[in-house]
Amino acid sequence: MPISYTGLSIVLSKFPGRHETIKRLFKKNASFQILCEDYRQCSEALKYWNESTSEDAAARRKEYEALLRDLGEEISQSVSESK
């Protein structure tokens, strides 16, 4: 799967200084690939809700901010454990 169609590029941009470990994990670990894709999708959803004028926008923003934070922590933990 090309990088442009995965969450790898966005994860690399959010975690500078850990590129080699992230790339290695992404190549060998299907669960980490899914985690990166979830991070990408969540980032896109948050961007959508940040631009939305819907009545639900504020609540959805909070949900996606929390989810993105949790996914980021999970990515960080996976990277730290793989060293």
CYANA upper distance limits for C-alpha pairs under 8 A (distance plus 0.5 A):
  1 MET  CA      5 TYR  CA      7.24
  1 MET  CA      6 THR  CA      7.58
  2 PRO  CA      6 THR  CA      7.32
  3 ILE  CA      7 GLY  CA      7.92
  3 ILE  CA      8 LEU  CA      6.60
  3 ILE  CA      9 SER  CA      6.75
  4 SER  CA      8 LEU  CA      8.46
  4 SER  CA      9 SER  CA      7.31
  6 THR  CA     33 GLN  CA      8.49
  6 THR  CA     36 CYS  CA      7.85
  6 THR  CA     37 GLU  CA      6.30
  6 THR  CA     40 ARG  CA      8.01
  7 GLY  CA     11 VAL  CA      6.68
  7 GLY  CA     33 GLN  CA      8.05
  7 GLY  CA     36 CYS  CA      5.10
  7 GLY  CA     37 GLU  CA      4.79
  7 GLY  CA     38 ASP  CA      7.85
  7 GLY  CA     39 TYR  CA      7.02
  7 GLY  CA     40 ARG  CA      5.28
  7 GLY  CA     41 GLN  CA      8.32
  8 LEU  CA     12 LEU  CA      6.54
  8 LEU  CA     23 LYS  CA      8.22
  8 LEU  CA     26 PHE  CA      7.90
  8 LEU  CA     33 GLN  CA      8.11
  8 LEU  CA     36 CYS  CA      6.39
  8 LEU  CA     37 GLU  CA      7.86
  9 SER  CA     13 SER  CA      6.81
 10 ILE  CA     14 LYS  CA      6.80
 10 ILE  CA     40 ARG  CA      6.97
 11 VAL  CA     15 PHE  CA      6.67
 11 VAL  CA     36 CYS  CA      6.95
 11 VAL  CA     39 TYR  CA      7.95
 11 VAL  CA     40 ARG  CA      8.18
 12 LEU  CA     16 PRO  CA      6.90
 12 LEU  CA     18 ARG  CA      8.09
 12 LEU  CA     19 HIS  CA      6.38
 12 LEU  CA     22 ILE  CA      7.66
 15 PHE  CA     19 HIS  CA      7.75
 18 ARG  CA     22 ILE  CA      6.63
 18 ARG  CA     79 VAL  CA      8.25
 19 HIS  CA     23 LYS  CA      6.51
 20 GLU  CA     24 ARG  CA      6.61
 21 THR  CA     25 LEU  CA      6.60
 21 THR  CA     79 VAL  CA      6.96
 21 THR  CA     82 SER  CA      8.01
 21 THR  CA     83 LYS  CA      7.88
 22 ILE  CA     26 PHE  CA      6.49
 22 ILE  CA     79 VAL  CA      6.97
 23 LYS  CA     27 LYS  CA      6.70
 24 ARG  CA     28 LYS  CA      6.93
 25 LEU  CA     29 ASN  CA      6.03
 25 LEU  CA     32 PHE  CA      7.12
 25 LEU  CA     79 VAL  CA      8.14
 25 LEU  CA     82 SER  CA      8.27
 26 PHE  CA     30 ALA  CA      7.66
 26 PHE  CA     32 PHE  CA      6.33
 26 PHE  CA     33 GLN  CA      5.85
 27 LYS  CA     33 GLN  CA      8.42
 29 ASN  CA     33 GLN  CA      6.93
 30 ALA  CA     34 ILE  CA      6.85
 31 SER  CA     35 LEU  CA      6.72
 32 PHE  CA     36 CYS  CA      6.67
 32 PHE  CA     75 ILE  CA      8.22
 32 PHE  CA     78 SER  CA      8.39
 33 GLN  CA     37 GLU  CA      6.74
 34 ILE  CA     38 ASP  CA      6.56
 35 LEU  CA     39 TYR  CA      6.71
 35 LEU  CA     71 LEU  CA      7.74
 35 LEU  CA     75 ILE  CA      7.69
 36 CYS  CA     40 ARG  CA      6.80
 36 CYS  CA     75 ILE  CA      8.15
 37 GLU  CA     41 GLN  CA      6.69
 38 ASP  CA     42 CYS  CA      6.51
 38 ASP  CA     71 LEU  CA      8.22
 39 TYR  CA     43 SER  CA      6.58
 39 TYR  CA     68 LEU  CA      6.90
 39 TYR  CA     71 LEU  CA      6.63
 39 TYR  CA     72 GLY  CA      7.83
 40 ARG  CA     44 GLU  CA      6.76
 41 GLN  CA     45 ALA  CA      6.68
 42 CYS  CA     46 LEU  CA      6.59
 42 CYS  CA     64 TYR  CA      6.91
 42 CYS  CA     67 LEU  CA      7.79
 42 CYS  CA     68 LEU  CA      6.58
 43 SER  CA     47 LYS  CA      6.70
 43 SER  CA     64 TYR  CA      8.35
 43 SER  CA     68 LEU  CA      7.30
 44 GLU  CA     48 TYR  CA      6.76
 45 ALA  CA     49 TRP  CA      6.76
 45 ALA  CA     64 TYR  CA      7.62
 46 LEU  CA     50 ASN  CA      6.49
 46 LEU  CA     60 ARG  CA      8.42
 46 LEU  CA     61 ARG  CA      6.48
 46 LEU  CA     64 TYR  CA      6.06
 46 LEU  CA     65 GLU  CA      7.32
 47 LYS  CA     51 GLU  CA      6.91
 48 TYR  CA     52 SER  CA      6.66
 49 TRP  CA     57 ALA  CA      5.87
 49 TRP  CA     58 ALA  CA      8.14
 49 TRP  CA     60 ARG  CA      7.02
 49 TRP  CA     61 ARG  CA      6.13
 50 ASN  CA     57 ALA  CA      7.63
 50 ASN  CA     61 ARG  CA      6.94
 52 SER  CA     57 ALA  CA      6.43
 53 THR  CA     57 ALA  CA      6.90
 56 ASP  CA     60 ARG  CA      6.62
 57 ALA  CA     61 ARG  CA      6.40
 58 ALA  CA     62 LYS  CA      6.89
 59 ALA  CA     63 GLU  CA      6.89
 60 ARG  CA     64 TYR  CA      6.64
 61 ARG  CA     65 GLU  CA      6.45
 62 LYS  CA     66 ALA  CA      6.69
 63 GLU  CA     67 LEU  CA      6.69
 64 TYR  CA     68 LEU  CA      6.37
 65 GLU  CA     69 ARG  CA      6.63
 66 ALA  CA     70 ASP  CA      6.70
 67 LEU  CA     71 LEU  CA      6.61
 68 LEU  CA     72 GLY  CA      6.53
 69 ARG  CA     73 GLU  CA      6.73
 70 ASP  CA     74 GLU  CA      6.72
 71 LEU  CA     75 ILE  CA      6.66
 72 GLY  CA     76 SER  CA      6.58
 73 GLU  CA     77 GLN  CA      6.56
 74 GLU  CA     78 SER  CA      6.65
 75 ILE  CA     79 VAL  CA      6.67
 76 SER  CA     80 SER  CA      6.60
 77 GLN  CA     81 GLU  CA      6.56
 78 SER  CA     82 SER  CA      6.73
 79 VAL  CA     83 LYS  CA      7.34
